C-alpha cells in the first residue's frame, strides 16, 4: 500500500453523522480509513464478562461496518492496546495523518500523549477535535480566565454563548455526508473481534433508540422526577458512546425544553471539571472532605448494593440498576445520598459500584453526581442536607408504582427491616462531617 491515507480513530463517537474528527479527516485530501480499538487495558479489568456496554459498543461497530460497506469502505476494528494497534496500522498502510476527538479522562489523556509521540516519531500528524461536548476546556471561563468551580455562573455563561450567531456556530453540525466519497475504498474487513474472542458473553438485551421525541422534551420539566413515568430520555448510553450528536440534541432541546438544555450544560460542566481538576477522579474536589472518617461497613454496603436496606425507594433504585443497568436520575440522587449519609460509606465505593453497573456510565458525570451527594464536589449540597428516602418516595412516587414494580414484597413480612433509623443516621452524618471539617 503506497497511497497515503488518513485514519479517523473512533473512541466515544461511534457515528458517521456530525462527527468533528471524521469531518476533518474527510477534508484532509487523503482517503479515510475508519478505525476502532477494543482497548484491552480497559476491557480486561471489567469484572462482569456480560457487560452491557461492551455488547452495545460491539453492536454499534457492526452498524458502522454496514454503513461503510454501502459507500465501498469498511471499519478496521481490533482488540489490543491502542498504541500497539495504531503502530501496526502505520506499518500496514501509508498513514499521513490520524484524526480523533478529545477525551477528558486522565487515562485517555495519557493514552493520547503516548500515541501522539509514536506518530510524531514516524512523521505522522495527530489531530484532535472537540466533539462530545458543546463547549469545553477554556471556552467557558470566568472573567479572570480561570475555570468555573460553581455551576450557576458557568451555566449562565454557557447559555449566553448559545444565543445568536455564536450559538449557531457552536451548534452547527459537521456536514460529513457531503464528503463520504472520500472514504478509503476497500473490501469489507470481516475480522471484527467477537465478544467471545474478547472473553465476553452477550447479554442479549435491547437498548433505547438514539432519539428523543418533542413531546417528551416538552414534558421533561414536569415529568423528569417521577420514576414510575417515562419522563426522561434514557439517552445516556448514546451520549456516552457518541451514537447521537450532542449538537443535534442541543438544537432540539433549545427549541422545546430549556430544562433539558440545562442538563446538557451540567454535562459539559462536569467534563470541564474533570479536565481542569483531574484529582477529582480519586479525591474529593474539596480536599478537606478527604478527612471524613467513613464507617465503610462491608455488610451494610452489600445490603445497599443488593437493594435490601429496608428503604423502599432506595431498594427499588438499586434493583432497577442491578436488573437493567440503568436507574432513574432522581433515584440516583436518593440512593447515592443514602449510601454516603445514612451508612457513612465512602462516596468512592458507591461511585465504583455505579461504574460497574450503569450502562451509561460516564466518569465525569458519575463522579460529579457522587461528589455532589457527598458534599465534596463543586456545587456541593451542604453536608447537613440529608435526603429523607421516605419523603422522597411520598413526593416522587406517591402511588408507590415504581416501588411495587421493583420491590414486590414491600409492605409484607418478607421485606427487610430498615438498616438504620433515619433521624439517627442523619444526625450521625452531620456530626461526622462536622468533626472532619473542623480540622
Wavefront OBJ file of the C-alpha trace (Angstrom):
o trace
v 0.000 0.000 0.000
v 1.689 3.170 -1.177
v -1.273 5.555 -1.435
v -1.205 7.782 1.658
v -4.393 7.765 3.690
v -5.818 9.380 6.791
v -7.100 7.379 9.743
v -10.043 8.509 11.827
v -9.746 6.794 15.205
v -13.178 6.457 16.799
v -13.474 6.092 20.577
v -16.620 7.528 22.169
v -18.011 8.965 18.936
v -19.468 5.917 17.198
v -21.283 7.589 14.327
v -20.581 8.917 10.847
v -23.047 11.804 11.079
v -21.864 15.149 12.510
v -18.524 13.845 13.729
v -15.806 16.501 14.054
v -12.768 14.226 13.660
v -14.340 12.407 10.729
v -15.212 15.709 9.039
v -11.630 16.973 9.235
v -10.282 13.619 8.100
v -12.591 13.520 5.088
v -11.417 17.012 4.120
v -7.736 16.170 4.570
v -7.190 15.320 0.911
v -6.433 11.664 1.612
v -8.730 8.631 1.522
v -10.058 7.963 5.034
v -9.892 4.647 6.864
v -12.142 4.282 9.931
v -10.510 2.533 12.896
v -11.785 1.365 16.276
v -9.749 -0.289 19.023
v -11.341 -2.533 21.631
v -8.950 -1.339 24.330
v -7.746 -4.364 26.296
v -6.391 -2.120 29.054
v -9.996 -1.122 29.798
v -11.836 -4.307 28.901
v -9.598 -6.821 30.637
v -10.201 -5.353 34.107
v -14.002 -5.368 33.878
v -15.403 -7.751 36.468
v -18.606 -8.656 34.662
v -17.983 -10.608 31.487
v -21.594 -9.994 30.466
v -21.145 -6.245 30.293
v -23.943 -4.313 28.581
v -21.591 -1.539 27.495
v -19.248 -3.886 25.683
v -22.157 -5.516 23.884
v -23.548 -2.080 22.960
v -20.190 -0.983 21.532
v -19.843 -4.256 19.652
v -23.310 -3.840 18.146
v -22.597 -0.252 17.116
v -19.299 -1.213 15.462
v -21.200 -3.708 13.335
v -23.716 -0.983 12.413
v -20.860 1.284 11.335
v -19.391 -1.607 9.361
v -22.688 -1.997 7.488
v -22.943 1.764 6.836
v -19.424 1.917 5.456
v -19.963 -1.058 3.171
v -22.675 0.975 1.432
v -20.056 3.572 0.433
v -17.473 0.992 -0.578
v -15.373 1.182 2.573
v -15.012 -0.638 5.873
v -14.130 -0.263 9.524
v -10.968 -1.781 10.909
v -11.766 -2.942 14.447
v -9.142 -4.694 16.538
v -8.639 -5.798 20.119
v -5.465 -4.766 21.913
v -3.579 -1.810 23.308
v -4.271 1.316 21.233
v -0.568 2.111 20.905
v 0.120 -1.381 19.525
v -2.841 -1.408 17.142
v -2.087 2.031 15.715
v 1.604 1.217 15.383
v 0.647 -1.923 13.474
v -1.645 0.056 11.164
v 1.133 2.525 10.339
v 3.148 -0.474 9.176
v 0.301 -1.969 7.135
v -0.682 1.292 5.450
v 0.985 4.513 4.382
v -0.606 6.756 7.002
v -0.301 10.502 6.508
v -2.436 11.687 9.430
v -4.566 10.407 12.296
v -7.700 12.273 13.390
v -9.608 11.740 16.615
v -11.820 13.555 19.123
v -10.888 14.805 22.585
v -11.394 12.653 25.632
v -11.097 14.345 29.021
v -10.331 11.429 31.337
v -6.883 11.016 32.861
v -6.235 7.642 31.258
v -7.384 8.930 27.868
v -5.071 11.931 28.020
v -2.124 9.699 28.902
v -3.057 7.246 26.129
v -3.288 10.030 23.547
v 0.034 11.520 24.619
v 1.759 8.175 24.082
v 0.066 7.638 20.720
v 0.854 11.207 19.647
v 4.551 10.728 20.429
v 4.688 7.480 18.481
v 3.035 9.088 15.462
v 5.308 12.130 15.641
v 8.356 9.880 15.597
v 7.023 8.384 12.367
v 6.291 11.751 10.795
v 2.520 11.253 11.024
v 0.246 14.118 12.015
v -2.077 13.678 15.008
v -5.138 15.945 15.180
v -7.742 16.092 17.949
v -11.085 17.910 17.925
v -13.933 18.779 20.276
v -16.936 16.562 19.642
v -18.550 15.015 22.723
v -19.279 18.375 24.353
v -20.887 21.575 23.129
v -18.390 23.813 24.946
v -15.234 22.605 26.627
v -11.813 23.401 28.052
v -11.379 27.184 28.037
v -14.491 28.114 26.056
v -16.426 28.872 29.257
v -14.220 30.572 31.850
v -14.605 33.342 34.384
v -13.684 36.971 33.752
v -10.208 36.253 35.117
v -9.758 33.388 32.671
v -9.937 30.648 35.297
v -12.260 27.630 35.093
v -15.537 27.857 36.939
v -15.942 25.789 40.092
v -19.618 26.611 40.638
v -22.288 25.654 38.137
v -24.623 28.665 38.238
v -22.196 31.252 36.785
v -20.830 28.577 34.451
v -24.344 27.735 33.278
v -25.199 31.386 32.705
v -22.040 31.946 30.651
v -22.605 28.659 28.796
v -26.165 29.661 27.911
v -25.117 33.117 26.718
v -22.727 31.552 24.215
v -25.545 29.565 22.632
v -27.557 32.613 21.642
v -27.399 34.499 18.350
v -24.636 33.904 15.819
v -22.264 32.327 18.350
v -24.946 29.771 19.201
v -25.331 28.939 15.522
v -21.571 28.406 15.337
v -21.348 26.096 18.355
v -24.466 24.087 17.487
v -23.909 23.715 13.764
v -23.479 20.125 12.592
v -20.410 18.998 10.680
v -21.639 18.055 7.172
v -19.742 14.784 6.960
v -22.195 13.247 4.493
v -21.062 15.694 1.784
v -17.647 14.018 1.760
v -18.500 10.312 2.010
v -16.902 9.789 -1.407
v -13.548 10.329 0.338
v -13.659 7.120 2.373
v -10.881 4.660 1.578
v -12.214 2.181 -0.982
v -11.508 -1.340 0.107
v -13.083 -4.739 0.535
v -15.045 -5.097 3.796
v -12.928 -6.078 6.790
v -14.775 -9.022 8.270
v -12.356 -9.524 11.148
v -14.242 -7.569 13.826
v -13.399 -9.404 17.065
v -16.299 -11.363 18.501
v -17.406 -10.881 22.083
v -16.223 -14.401 22.852
v -12.750 -13.666 21.457
v -12.531 -10.806 23.950
v -13.765 -13.094 26.764
v -17.248 -11.556 26.977
v -20.667 -13.122 26.722
v -23.695 -11.429 25.132
v -26.401 -10.073 27.407
v -28.982 -10.165 24.659
v -30.915 -7.090 25.776
v -32.294 -4.298 23.631
v -31.176 -0.708 24.076
v -33.177 2.527 23.833
v -33.238 4.202 20.435
v -30.932 7.233 19.917
v -33.846 9.626 19.513
v -36.000 11.696 21.826
v -39.467 12.932 20.961
v -40.507 16.566 21.044
v -43.398 15.524 23.288
v -41.064 14.083 25.907
v -38.870 17.179 25.835
v -41.871 19.466 26.242
v -42.996 17.484 29.291
v -39.470 16.953 30.622
v -39.501 19.613 33.343
v -42.823 18.395 34.686
v -42.229 14.642 34.455
v -38.479 14.059 34.884
v -38.557 13.494 38.664
v -41.181 10.726 38.704
v -39.521 7.330 38.266
v -42.737 5.456 37.515
v -43.284 7.636 34.438
v -41.483 7.728 31.102
v -40.248 11.227 31.726
v -36.533 11.036 30.942
v -34.812 10.458 27.621
v -32.600 7.458 28.559
v -30.132 8.793 26.007
v -27.203 8.434 28.413
v -25.694 5.408 26.701
v -25.877 7.141 23.312
v -24.251 10.301 24.650
v -21.604 8.206 26.403
v -20.568 6.400 23.231
v -21.391 9.136 20.756
v -24.056 7.301 18.795
v -26.072 10.526 18.869
v -24.859 14.028 18.029
v -24.696 16.358 21.025
v -25.196 19.313 18.671
v -28.346 17.865 17.114
v -29.705 17.146 20.579
v -28.882 20.617 21.902
v -30.631 22.295 18.976
v -33.698 20.166 19.583
v -33.671 20.987 23.302
v -33.154 24.668 22.607
v -36.423 24.698 20.699
v -38.513 22.699 23.146
v -37.001 22.319 26.629
v -34.781 24.832 28.487
v -34.671 22.345 31.391
v -33.248 19.583 29.212
v -30.769 22.022 27.680
v -29.599 22.885 31.197
v -28.884 19.198 31.803
v -26.574 19.288 28.787
v -24.850 22.294 30.372
v -24.326 20.241 33.536
v -22.797 17.503 31.380
v -20.327 19.968 29.828
v -19.599 21.399 33.284
v -18.590 18.038 34.718
v -16.344 17.393 31.716
v -14.536 20.692 32.259
v -14.187 19.968 35.995
v -12.540 16.631 35.210
v -10.392 18.275 32.542
v -9.140 21.132 34.747
v -9.147 19.312 38.106
v -8.152 15.701 37.362
v -7.621 14.966 41.061
v -11.406 14.539 41.379
v -11.106 11.092 39.819
v -9.656 9.712 43.052
v -10.050 12.523 45.607
v -12.635 14.979 46.815
v -12.799 18.184 44.801
v -12.778 19.962 48.164
v -9.724 18.360 49.710
v -10.902 18.843 53.286
v -13.627 16.254 52.660
v -10.948 13.590 52.406
v -10.720 13.889 56.224
v -14.132 12.283 56.783
v -13.968 9.125 58.889
v -16.146 6.741 56.919
v -17.677 3.722 58.621
v -17.360 1.578 55.470
v -19.300 -1.348 56.938
v -18.996 -4.005 54.242
v -22.139 -5.910 55.254
v -24.213 -2.724 55.084
v -22.654 -1.818 51.745
v -23.636 -5.233 50.383
v -27.227 -4.686 51.533
v -27.221 -1.328 49.752
v -25.831 -2.916 46.575
v -28.468 -5.654 46.674
v -31.387 -3.303 47.342
v -32.102 -4.703 50.797
v -31.822 -1.627 53.010
v -35.439 -1.595 54.162
v -35.969 1.785 52.495
v -38.299 1.068 49.549
v -37.234 3.851 47.175
v -33.553 3.108 47.731
v -34.103 -0.612 47.243
v -36.213 -0.084 44.131
v -33.469 2.024 42.576
v -30.711 -0.448 43.308
v -32.743 -3.357 41.980
v -33.553 -1.418 38.828
v -29.828 -0.779 38.398
v -28.856 -4.396 39.014
v -31.541 -5.717 36.662
v -31.381 -3.252 33.781
v -28.070 -1.383 34.055
v -29.989 1.868 34.372
v -31.549 3.908 37.169
v -33.862 6.888 37.102
v -31.998 10.176 37.682
v -33.968 11.275 40.760
v -33.438 7.876 42.340
v -29.710 8.015 41.593
v -29.507 11.045 43.891
v -31.521 9.341 46.630
v -29.544 6.079 46.544
v -26.211 7.909 46.489
v -27.190 10.151 49.394
v -28.347 7.124 51.392
v -25.093 5.245 50.802
v -22.974 8.227 51.821
v -25.000 9.931 54.538
v -27.109 7.177 56.121
v -24.447 4.475 56.016
v -21.350 6.709 56.064
v -19.770 4.767 53.232
v -17.020 6.476 51.239
v -18.545 8.003 48.107
v -15.839 6.289 46.063
v -17.287 2.884 46.970
v -20.706 3.823 45.657
v -19.272 5.559 42.624
v -17.303 2.434 41.750
v -20.415 0.267 42.068
v -22.323 2.544 39.717
v -19.339 2.418 37.361
v -19.626 -1.382 37.274
v -23.357 -1.484 36.722
v -24.501 1.570 34.733
v -24.848 1.011 31.013
v -24.497 4.790 30.565
v -21.572 5.143 32.973
v -19.536 8.239 32.273
v -16.682 9.081 34.631
v -17.197 12.859 34.576
v -20.939 12.793 35.274
v -20.812 9.843 37.676
v -18.003 11.429 39.687
v -19.737 14.792 39.660
v -23.010 13.312 40.855
v -21.467 11.314 43.669
v -19.348 14.225 44.864
v -22.470 16.412 44.777
v -24.247 13.903 47.003
v -21.242 13.717 49.329
v -20.958 17.491 49.579
v -17.339 17.241 48.476
v -17.765 18.478 44.916
v -18.103 21.802 43.147
v -21.775 22.644 43.523
v -21.872 20.676 46.721
v -25.051 20.114 48.647
v -24.394 21.345 52.202
v -23.211 18.460 54.332
v -26.195 18.874 56.648
v -28.614 18.253 53.753
v -29.584 14.596 54.018
v -32.318 13.211 51.783
v -35.170 11.529 53.658
v -35.947 8.491 51.453
v -39.469 8.153 52.826
v -40.333 11.770 51.997
v -38.706 11.432 48.582
v -40.898 8.407 47.895
v -44.037 10.264 49.022
v -43.212 13.194 46.766
v -41.978 11.453 43.626
v -43.667 8.028 43.770
v -46.900 8.957 45.578
v -48.828 5.904 44.370
v -45.930 3.533 45.009
v -45.943 2.323 41.394
v -42.177 2.410 40.972
v -41.586 0.816 44.358
v -44.090 -2.007 43.788
v -42.510 -2.795 40.418
v -39.046 -3.342 41.860
v -39.828 -4.273 45.480
v -42.889 -6.527 45.211
v -42.510 -7.730 48.816
v -42.873 -4.174 50.086
v -45.448 -3.966 52.903
v -45.126 -7.694 53.600
v -43.462 -9.598 56.431
v -40.777 -10.669 53.966
v -39.476 -7.132 53.450
v -36.201 -6.163 55.113
v -36.244 -4.081 58.281
v -34.660 -0.632 57.857
v -30.909 -0.930 58.085
v -30.727 2.258 60.150
v -33.214 4.752 61.565
v -33.354 7.952 59.516
v -33.140 10.588 62.270
v -30.276 8.777 63.967
v -28.401 8.342 60.667
v -28.936 11.964 59.708
v -27.505 13.281 62.965
v -24.607 10.798 62.855
v -23.694 12.013 59.372
v -23.869 15.683 60.368
v -21.702 15.085 63.434
v -19.157 13.060 61.443
v -18.873 15.721 58.761
v -18.635 18.497 61.329
v -15.715 16.819 63.104
v -13.851 16.229 59.839
v -14.324 19.740 58.524
v -13.293 21.328 61.822
v -9.744 20.040 61.417
l 1 2 3 4 5 6 7 8 9 10 11 12 13 14 15 16 17 18 19 20 21 22 23 24 25 26 27 28 29 30 31 32 33 34 35 36 37 38 39 40 41 42 43 44 45 46 47 48 49 50 51 52 53 54 55 56 57 58 59 60 61 62 63 64 65 66 67 68 69 70 71 72 73 74 75 76 77 78 79 80 81 82 83 84 85 86 87 88 89 90 91 92 93 94 95 96 97 98 99 100 101 102 103 104 105 106 107 108 109 110 111 112 113 114 115 116 117 118 119 120 121 122 123 124 125 126 127 128 129 130 131 132 133 134 135 136 137 138 139 140 141 142 143 144 145 146 147 148 149 150 151 152 153 154 155 156 157 158 159 160 161 162 163 164 165 166 167 168 169 170 171 172 173 174 175 176 177 178 179 180 181 182 183 184 185 186 187 188 189 190 191 192 193 194 195 196 197 198 199 200 201 202 203 204 205 206 207 208 209 210 211 212 213 214 215 216 217 218 219 220 221 222 223 224 225 226 227 228 229 230 231 232 233 234 235 236 237 238 239 240 241 242 243 244 245 246 247 248 249 250 251 252 253 254 255 256 257 258 259 260 261 262 263 264 265 266 267 268 269 270 271 272 273 274 275 276 277 278 279 280 281 282 283 284 285 286 287 288 289 290 291 292 293 294 295 296 297 298 299 300 301 302 303 304 305 306 307 308 309 310 311 312 313 314 315 316 317 318 319 320 321 322 323 324 325 326 327 328 329 330 331 332 333 334 335 336 337 338 339 340 341 342 343 344 345 346 347 348 349 350 351 352 353 354 355 356 357 358 359 360 361 362 363 364 365 366 367 368 369 370 371 372 373 374 375 376 377 378 379 380 381 382 383 384 385 386 387 388 389 390 391 392 393 394 395 396 397 398 399 400 401 402 403 404 405 406 407 408 409 410 411 412 413 414 415 416 417 418 419 420 421 422 423 424 425 426 427 428 429 430 431 432 433 434 435 436 437 438 439
